Amino acid sequence: MLRSFFIALSQNKQMRAFSERSTLGRRMSSRFVAGMTLDEALKACEDLNRQGMAVTLDALGESVLSEEHARRTGRLYAQMIDAIAQRNLRANVSLKLTQMGMDVDPLLAEEVVGELVEQASRLGNFVRLDMEGSGYTEATVAMTERLFHKYGAAGTVLQAYLYRTEQDVERLLEQGIRIRLCKGAYKEPASLAFPEKADVDANYLKLAKRCITSGVFCGMATHDERIIEELKRFAIESKLPKTAFEFQMLYGVRRDLQRALVMEGWGVRVYLPFGPEWYPYFMRRLAERPANLIFLAKNFFRN
Ligand code: FDA
């Protein structure tokens, strides 16, 4: 119930406008959001690189409703890809299609993202198209395919809670397209997604094993310790090199686990979001673990 409450809040425009402007909101979100500016994000990225972790940078934003805003976001991402190259960071970028004008015109989004994938490809980098609600799944997969075949440097995210994902995994692996596998963070109907968490977890594990033995470099995005342990055991038993795939986790979530995996020699990439449009992202993190609210409040009053 709390999950649905926070997901509903994440879509509330008034709450978003109010919260993003408030100092209190910014302070609360700072556990999961690396800063308000690109410079702050790059510093956090350098710090994680020093700790042996790769990064994927995300300039927060979604549901952009004007061409001007979409192009402005595209320019920010171009700046991010350049900065990664200039500072020689171990990082790539993650973006959302609705942030690039998908709801204004899908052709606009493809043009903006295409320019970024072309730039990343030229600089030896990579662009990850994040996955949003199920209304965007097919369009995101199909756009990733077109951009991958044109420029190479694109991959996307698949969500283990969707029934269709098993087929999408095969569809993308067949073409050599890199997958980030996650459980899924949006509210979906039982006609499209497993309603029971146990079924999502079982599907995740099954698809993760398929991804890491595919020969395509994939990202296993989860903080689920039971799944991580099982994947490590499976990888060792299958004699996979530790470089065959990477674990991916969110900035500020299970930092102990991130460090332990690095110490054991596994690849870890941290998803590092930044920027003033933090509200929907932050609410989805609370939806995943409502206890975070108590944790954040305690820390807030302690500081
Ligand atoms: P699960 O929710 O079962 O949690 C397992 C354990 O992890 C919890 O018991 C808790 O200990 C810890 N944990 C999980 N979330 C936490 C949180 N917010 N705060 C504190 N502890 C937490 N989704 C999507 O729909 N599209 C996308 O593109 C992406 N991209 C993405 C990138 C990366 C790198 C990650 C790690 C995740 C995503 N996600 C995503 C989010 C994903 O779908 C999912 O909602 C979260 O990762 C939570 O699921 P877990 O696999 O961690 O398991």
Residues whose N, C-alpha, C, O or C-beta is under 5 A from the ligand:
A	BS01	FDA	D130 M131 V157 C182 K183 G184 A185 Y186 A221 T222 H223 D224 Q248 M249 L250 V253 Y271 R285 E288 R289 N292
